[in-house]
């Protein structure tokens, strides 16, 4: 039987998100206890928040790098004239 979960972290989070509420209502239907379901829901929430933070950090890093390139290029251009 092929694995059910997607291979990428982002796809896995997206796969869990629409299912978690239904599973939380009847955790025993998927073989989990209520406590395990609570833990899984917390983990999913943390993973989603951490994913958002990672994406924001990447965007900030790209922006900072562009600013750095532009300011250093401006120095070089000004010095060359």
N, C-alpha and C positions, 0 to 999 in steps of 0.2 A: 504494500500500500504506500503510495507516495506521501511525502510529508504535507501536512495541512498548512503550516505557517509559511508565509512568504520568506524569501531568503534575505532581503534587505531589511535593515532596522526600520527605515521610514515606512516601507510597505507593511511591515509587521504591525507597527503602531496604527496605521490606517486600517488594517484588517481587524484589529481588536476593537477600535473605537465604536463602530456601530453595533457590536455584539455585546459589549460589556454590561449594558443596562439590562438586557434580556437575561443574560447569565446571572446577574446579581439577584434577579427576582426568584430564580430557581437554580441555585448552584448545584444541587444534587443531580440535576438533569445532565450535567456534564462531568459528574464525578468529583466535585469539589465540595468542601464544607463551606458554611457561611464565612467562617474566619479566613479560610484560604481565598475565598472570593473577594473579601475586603482587602486582603493583602495584594491580590492581583490588581484590583481596581486602583489601589494606591500606587503600585508600581507603574501601571499604565499612565496614570496622571503625571507621575514624576518623569517618566520617559518622554512624554509629550512636552512637558515644560522644559526639560533639558534639551530636547531637539530644537525647540523654539529658540532657546538661549544660544545653542551652537550656531544656528542659522544666522541669528542676529550678530553674533561675534564675527562670523565670516564676512557678512556685509560690512561691518564696521572696519574690519581689517582691510578689505578691498578699498574702502573709501580712504582710510588712512594712508594706504600705499599710494593711491592716486595723488593724494595731497602731497605726499613726500616727493614723488616723481615730479610733479608740477613745480613745487618750490625749488627743488634742486636744479631742474631744467632752467627755471627762471634765473637762478644764480649763474649758471653756465652761459646763458644767452647774454645776460647783462655784462658779465666779465669779458666776453668775446667781442663786445662792441666798443 
